[in-house]
């Protein structure tokens, strides 16, 4: 029971964090960011639209998902295994499919999705993970970090 309550509090907190301007719903972009944060999964625009339509209690007014809709969506969302979550997180940062993450990409991603993380911390993590110090974090480096 306590796990369930803690999990619901966590979901509510994530909703609040990504509901910019406290408007009472997550827009498509905000939903995308929340799902990346929760599951490490970056969905395409058409998939996000489908989820919004599927979970909206008022399909005629489908600007986004309200808290109760978000709770149901998260509860129903397929939970990827750890290896898949690591691959998805890497792919989210390697959006050009280059096979590596540059410092600027990691910094931009962290600035966008982890606003509270100072840039010097991002730099410390990046350069500690970059095993051969070539300015590129490969999937192997990334996987070791996770």
Rosetta blueprint (number, residue, H / E / L):
1 X L
2 X H
3 X H
4 X H
5 X H
6 X H
7 X H
8 X H
9 X H
10 X H
11 X H
12 X H
13 X H
14 X H
15 X H
16 X H
17 X H
18 X H
19 X L
20 X H
21 X H
22 X H
23 X L
24 X L
25 X E
26 X E
27 X L
28 X H
29 X H
30 X H
31 X H
32 X H
33 X H
34 X H
35 X H
36 X H
37 X H
38 X H
39 X H
40 X L
41 X L
42 X L
43 X L
44 X L
45 X H
46 X H
47 X H
48 X H
49 X H
50 X H
51 X H
52 X H
53 X H
54 X H
55 X H
56 X L
57 X L
58 X L
59 X L
60 X L
61 X L
62 X L
63 X L
64 X L
65 X E
66 X E
67 X H
68 X H
69 X H
70 X H
71 X H
72 X H
73 X H
74 X H
75 X H
76 X H
77 X L
78 X L
79 X L
80 X L
81 X L
82 X H
83 X H
84 X H
85 X H
86 X H
87 X H
88 X H
89 X H
90 X H
91 X H
92 X H
93 X H
94 X L
95 X L
96 X L
97 X L
98 X L
99 X L
100 X E
101 X E
102 X E
103 X H
104 X H
105 X H
106 X H
107 X H
108 X H
109 X H
110 X H
111 X H
112 X H
113 X H
114 X L
115 X L
116 X L
117 X L
118 X L
119 X H
120 X H
121 X H
122 X H
123 X H
124 X H
125 X H
126 X H
127 X H
128 X H
129 X H
130 X L
131 X L
132 X L
133 X L
134 X L
135 X L
136 X E
137 X E
138 X E
139 X H
140 X H
141 X H
142 X H
143 X H
144 X H
145 X H
146 X L
